[in-house]
Every structure is written in structure tokens, then in C-alpha cells.
Amino acid sequence: MSVFGIGIAYGAATLFAMFAGMPIAFALGAVAVVFMAIYMPSASLDTVTQNVYEEMASITLLSIPLFILKGAAIGRSRAGQDLYSALHAWLHRVPGGLGVANVFACALFAAMAGSSPATCSAIGSAGIPEMRKRGYSGGFAAGIIAAGGTLGILLPPSITMILFAIAAEKSLGRLFLAGIGPGLLLVTLFGVYAVVRFRQEYAQAKAVYEKSGTWSDILIKDEYTMAQRFSVLPRVIPFVLLLTGVMVALYGGLATPSETAGLGGILALALIALIYGVWRPTDLAPIMRATLRESTMLMLIIGMSLLYSYVMSYLHISQSVAEYIVAMHLPRWELLFAILLMVVVLGFFLPPVSIILMTAPIILPPLRAANFDIIWFGVVMTIVMEMGLIHPPVGLNIFVIRNVAPDIPLREVIWGTLPFVLLMMAAVLLLCFVPQISTALPDLVMGPDLSR
């Protein structure tokens, strides 16, 4: 059979396994092993474990379970709720300050935890009930938390970016820095939308009150004394210092990414012990179980994805597809559009981890041939994958929100996230026209990237 035929069969078998309901890791691993048995030397089956081990023998991958530990420790404490309360107290004078506080809280918590679902759960459990109590619509409250949670895969430390750096063989520190500018851009866009949406809902509630006398709590104006504002800071500042310390250690050259992740995990455990009294074995057991469960699941997906990519490379599928794309001589922006469209479609069904590891061998060579900055593309691709977290049918963050606020209909949650999908599209367009939003900071801190 030709390489083209094998490639079609490989892709079809993968889709069949996934649509049959098989877990992603097992689907990728099973397809890879079957094609190894059919098209590769028989001895290759004896080296499956060795291949997986060699593909995963990366010191950078060690940082993933350690970052997960840090996120689990912070997520199991009241840090998210305290962070939200502090920001609300300081931003209450801003129109729509409650929504803006949610955006900022999601951004800061995402940067500390590095996990989108953890961010949605931690901030949403405090933010959504508070917004609804204050008269905000359920769709808006759910949408802003779901969208804010997506910042967990863009702002450092991001597990998704760790995997992209490995797949693209690029500097992880540079990629982390490249995500900060676009992350702040999204925070700004989300915050502006929160203000605009609040004004709309406030005007509607005021009109209804003046017409029928029906009161809405969105018309209430909160007031906090200076003493109340400062009273919430002692529980928040240590975690902000933790985030700052981890970033300084990483970018100051004081520690490698893995060492930084380990330091962050230990400090997070120390902080929740000191601030929240979470130190007993019964308190730590859920954190360790959550870390073990998520790490095992993620590392299994990574291992099977790497095996899947190895088989695809051995059978010359990825090389042939990449050569075919290059031979088409598409204009560079049409090439980028086609690749991002493919990522969007894959985002309907697959998590970002699988998308990166499965597509990197195919899409990166044509992008390099078209002289795209791979670091910049990694950020753009991450934002596009963020959309997959808040739109059906997978929409992981949507289902997290449903668990946090089961009384909000799924239809409202989905409609509430759509404006944020459009804002992410706008951010991608801005990055295409002004790539310096992403590239300026890493160039400033680490010098120009000579490998572009």
C-alpha cells in the first residue's frame, strides 16, 4: 500500500477508535500498535515500551506533574475564593467590577495553578453565585468564568506550552514569555466586554424598575471601606509572591523549568499549610490523589501521543503530508489559515495536549518553510485551542461550569461563552497584524531569537 493509502487508513482508524468511545490515550496507543504490527518489522512490537520511554525521557516533561501538584494544592485551598474577594473589594468602583474581578482573578489563579479546569472550579465556585446574587444573568456569569479559565493554558506556567516547546524543540522560557503579552491582551478584551455587558444589563434592569417597579440586585452599588480592602490582602499576597518568585527563578536563570516546578509545588504546599491549616495527612491526601490521577492521565496521553507520532514518522506519513503541503506553494497566510482551521476542527473533539503532539510533525515543517516564527505560532495556536475549551461538543470548561452551577441551563452557558470566542478570534487577528504583542517581551528579556 502507498504512503498515501496508509496515511488515510491511519487517520480513519484513529477517528473510528475515538468515536467508538475509547479513551484518547488508548485509542492513539491501540492504533499505533496495530499499524506497527501490520506495516513495521515484527521486532518493533518488542520495543514499544522502549520507544515510549525514549520519547518521554525529557527532563522538561518532569515539570508537568510538579506543576500539577502546585495547581492541585492551590485549587484545594480557599486561595481562589480569597483572590476573587480581594479583587472584588478593590475593583468594586469600576462599572461591572464584579465581572472584571472575575477576569483578573481567573488570570492570576491560572498563572498560579496552570490549569483551566482548576481555575474554572476555584473562581467559579465563588464568582458565579456572587454574580447571580447581584443580579447578573446566568449566561454572562458562566461565560466569563469559562473564558477566564482558558487563560490557564496561555499564561505561564502552562502545561500546553511545555508540550509545544518539546514538540517544536524551542526554548520553554521564551515560549512562556511570549504568552504573557497575548494573555494580558485577552484579559483586557474580556475586562472591556465585562464592562460593556454590565452596562447593558444595568440599563435593562433600570428600565424594568422604572417601568414596573421590579427590583434587580444589579442596581445595588457596593461600598468597601479602606480597612475592608486591606483586610483581604494578607491571604492573597503570599500566593502572588509565589507566582513572582517562580517566574524570577525561571527567567533569572536561577533554576530550570523542572526545578522551578518543584520549588513552586513545595512552596504551594507550605503556603496552604501556613495560611489555611492544610497540613494534616487527611487534608493532603486529596491533593496527592488529584495530582496522581491527573498526572497519570496526562502522561499516559502524552506517551501514547508520542508513540502515535513515532509510528506516523516511521511510516513517512507526517513527512509526506508536510512535503505535500509545502509543494502546494500556498501563500503563507492561506497556509496559516488552513492550519488554524484544522486546529479549530480538531478542538471540537480533542484536548490541546493531543492536538499538539499529533499535529506538530505535520504542520511545523511547512510553517518553517513559510518563514513563520514558531514561538509566535505556538502562542496563536494556543489561543485557537483555548476556543475548543469553551465550545461544544467537547468544551471542557463548559462542563466544569455545569458542575459548579448546575442550575444554569447548558444553552445559557454556551451562549454566554460565544462572545468570548469572538474576542479570542479578534486577539488572533491582532497577533497576526502586530506579532510584537507576543515576540517583544521574549526578545527584550532573552535577546532576539536567531533561530526564527
N, C-alpha and C positions, 0 to 999 in steps of 0.2 A: 504494500500500500504506500502511496506517496505521502510525503510530509504533510501536504495539504489535507489529505484524507484522514491521516492520523490526528491532525490538529482538530478537525471538525468532530471526529469521534471523541476526542479528549474533552472538548468543551461540552458536547452533548451529554456525555456520561456524567460530567460534573453537575450540569443542570438537573439531570434526572435524579441523581443522588440527593441533591438539596431539596428539590420539590417533592421528593418522596418522604421528606420529614427527617432525614438523617441529620444529626448534629454536624455543624460545619467542619469541625476537626476530623470527624470520622469519614465524612463524605470526601474531603480532599485526600485523606490518607488512603481510603479504600480505592479511589480512582487511580491514584498514583501507583499503588501496589499492583493493581490489576494490569495496568499498562506496562509496568516493569516486567511482569510475568509473561506478557504477550510479545512485547517488542524489544526487550532488553535481554542480554545474556542471562541464563538461568542463575548464574552465580551472584547476580546483582541483588536477588532477594535475600541472600545471606548477609548482605551488607546494609540492609535497611536501617537498622539501629545505628550502625556506624555512620551512615550518611546523615541521619538526623542529628546525631551527636556533633559531627563535624560542622554541620550548618549552624548549629546553635552554640558552638564553642566560641562565644563572643563575650568579652568582659563587659561590653556595653549592655548586653541583654540582662546581665546580673542586676542592673539598676531597676529593672521593671518590678520584680516582687518587692524590692525595698521601697520604691515609690508607692506601690500599692499598700504596703504596711503603713506608710505615713498617712496616706489618704484614709485608710480604714480607722486609724487611731483618731484622726481629727473628725472624721464623719460620725464616729460612735459617741463623741462628746457633744456638749452643747455649744461648741465653738461656732457652728453655723448660725444658730439662733441668736447668740450674743453678737456676732458680727452684724447680722441683719438689724438687730435692735439698736446697735450703736450708730450705724449708718442712717437709720430712720430718724434717730434723735438729732443728728447733725444736718440732715437734708430736708427736714420737715417743712422749711420755709420755701423750698423750691416747688413750683407747681408740679403736681404729680410726684412729689418727693418720695412717696411710698414705692411707686414703681421704679423710680431712679435708684432708690436704696436697694431694691431687689437686684437691679442690674449690677451695681457696684459690688454688692455682697456676693453675687454669683461669680463675678470676675475674680475677686480676692480669694474666695473659697476655692475656686477652680485652680488658681495658681498655687494654693497650698496643698490641695488634695490631688490634683492632676486627673480627676475622674469626672466625667459628665454625669453619670447616674448618681454618684455620691453628692455632687453639687445640687442636682435637682431635688434629691431627697432631703438633704440637710437644710437648704434655704427654703425649699418649697413647703416643708412641714411647718415653718414659722411664717413665711411670707404669704402663702396663698390664703390661709384662714384670716390673717390680718387684713389683707386687701379686700376680701369678700365682706368681712365685718365692717369695713369702712365704705362699702357701697360700690366697689369696683365690680365690673362684670366678671363672671367666671372664666370666660374665654380669654380675656385680657390677662387676668391673674395667672392662668395656667400657661398661656403663650409666652409671657415674659420670663417665667421661670424655666420653661423648657428650652427657650432660646438662650437664656443666660447660661444654662448648664452646658451648652455646646462649647462654650469657651474653654472647657476643661481639656479639649484635645488640641487647642491652639496656643493657649498661654503656657509657658514653661512652668514646671516640668510636665511634658506631655508624652505619654507612652506612645501615642501615634507617631509623634515626631521622632522618637527614639528609633522606631522601626523604619521610618522613611530614611533616616540618616544611615542606618545599616544597609538598607536595600540600595540606596544611591551611592553608598561609600563616600558620604560627605561629613563634614565636621558637625557633631551634635551641638556644640556650643554655638556655632554660627547659626544653625537652624533654630535653636531656641531663641536667640536674639532676633532673628528675622520674624518670629511670630509675635513679638511684643507690639510693634507698630500697628500691624493689622488687627491685633487683639484690642488695642486701645481704640482703633477706628470703629470696630464693631460695638464696643462699649458706648462710644459716643453716639453712634447711629441708634442703638437700642434706647439710650437715655433720651435722645431727642424725640423718638417715637413715643416713649412713655409720657413725656410732657404733652405732646400733641394729642395723644389718645385721652389723657386725663382731662384736658380742656374740653374735648368733645363730650365725654361722659358727664363732666361737671355741668356743662351748658345744658345738656339734655335733662339732667336731674333738676337743675334750677328752673328750667321751663316747665317741667311737670309740676314742680312745687308751686310755682306762681299760678299755674292754671287750675290745678285740682287740690292743692294743699297736701299732696303726698310727699312725705319727707324721705330723703335718702341720706345715709350717713356720709356719703361722699362730699356733702356740703359742709361737714364739720371741719374746722381748721384746728390742727393740733398745735399745742404750745408746750415747749420744754424749757425749763429754766437752765441756766448755765451749769448749775450743780448737777442736774439730772443728766446733762450731756456728758460731763466729765466722769460721772459715776459709772458709766458703762465701759469706759476705756480700759481699766486695768485688766479685764478679761480678754480684751481683743489685742492690745498692743503686743503681748508676747508672741502671738501667732504671726503677726505682721513682721516682727523682728526675726522669727524663724524663717519666714519666706525670704526676707532680705539677706539673712546670714547664709542661707543655702545658695542664693544667687551670687553673692560676693565670693563664696568659696569656689563656686564653679567658674565664674568669669575672671576671678582674680588669679587663677592658676594654682590655687591652694589645694585643690582636690580634683580627682577625676569624676566623671558623672556617676560612676558606681559608688565611689567613696562619698560623694555628696548625697546620694540617695540614702546610703546607710546612716550618715550623720542626720539627715532630715527625719528618718524613721525613729532613731533613738531620741532625738530632741522632742519629737511629737509625743512619744510615749511619756517622756519626762514632764512635758507641759500639762498633759491631761491628768497626770498623777498629782502635780502640784496645784493646779487650778481647780480641777473638778473632782479630785479624790478618786480617780480611776486608776487604782494600782493593785487591787486585790486579784487573786487568780480568777475568781468568778467574774470580775469586770474585764480582765484581759482576754479570757477565753473566747468571747465572741469576736474580738478584734483579730485574734490569731486564726480563728476558724474562717472568718471572712477573707483574710489575707491569703490563707492557704487555698480556699475554694476559688477565689478569683485568679490567683497566680497560676494555679494548676490548669484552670480552664484556658487562660490566655496563653500560657506557654505551650499547651497542647495544640492550640490553634496555630501558634507560630511555628512549632515544629512540623506539623503536617503541611502547613502552607509552604514552608521551605522545602520539604520533600517533594511537594507538588511542583514547585518551581524547578527543582533539580531535575525531575523527570522530564518536564517540559523543555528544559535546556538540553538534556541529553538526546532527546528525540528531535532536536533542532526546530521545535515548534516556535519558541519565542524568537529565535534568531531569524527564522523565515518570515514570520509576521512582521518583525521590525524592519527587515530588508524590504519587504513588500511595501510597507508604509513609506519608507524613505524613497523607494523607486517611484512612488506616485507623484513626487515633487509637488506636494501641496504647498500653497502659500503658508507661511509659518503660523499666521493667526487662524487660518482654517484648520490647520493641524491641531493647534491648541484647543480650538472649539470642539473638534471631533473627539479629542481625548477627554476633555472635561464632560462632554455629553455622555460618553461611555461611563465615566466615573459616577455621574448622576444616576444613570440607569442601574449600575451595579449597587449603588447606595439604596435602591429600593429593596434589595434582598440581603446584602452582605454588610457586616460591620467594617469600619475603617481598617482594622488590622488585616483582614483577609484581602481587602481591595488592594492595599499597598503591596503586600507580598506576592499576590497573584499577578498584578499588572506591571510591576516595576521592570521586570526583564523585557517586557514588550514595549512599553511607552517611553522609557528613558533614552534608549539609543536614538529614536527619531527626534526627540526633543533636543538632545545634544547636537545632532546633525543640523538642526534648525537654529542652533546658537541661542537656545533659551537658557537662562540662569536656572540651574536645577534647584538651588536653595529657594529662589523666588517661586519656582513652580511648586515646590513642596508645600509652601505656605498656601498658595492658591488652591492646590488640591485638597489641603486640609479643610479650608473653608467650604469647598464644594462638598466634601464628605460630611461636614457639620450639618448640611441641609438634610442629609439622609437620616440624621438623628431625630429630626422633628417633622418628617413627613412619612405618610404611610407607604408601603404596608409594614415595614419594619419599625421605623420611628421609635427607637429605644426610649428616648426621653419622654415621648408621649405616654408610653405605658408606665414609666416611673411616676409621672404626674397623676395618672389614673389611680395608682396605688396610694399616692399621698392625698389626693382629693377625689375619692370615688363618686362623690355626689355631682361632680361636673360632667355632663354628658360628653362622650367621646367626640361627637360632632362639634361641640363648642371648643374643645381643646384643639382639634385640628384647624378649625377656622381661626382660632387665636394665634396659632403658630405661623399661618401663611404670610402675614405682613413681615415677619422676621426672615422668612425665606427670601422674600423680595429684597430686604435690606442686605442680606448676605450676597445676593446677586449683584447689588449695587456696589458692595465692597470689592467683589471680584473685578468688576469693570474699572473701578478706581485704581486697583492694583495693576491692571493692565496698562492704564494710561500713565500712572505715576508709580512705577515699581520701586522708587526710592522709599516709599512708605515702609516697605519690607527690608530693603537692602541697605538703607543708610546707617541704621544702628549697628549691624554687624561689621560694616566697613569702618565705622568710626571706632569701635571697640577693638576689633581684631585685625584691622587693616583690609585693604582690597583683596577680594577673592581672585587670585591669579588663575584658578582652575576653571573659571567661567568659560 
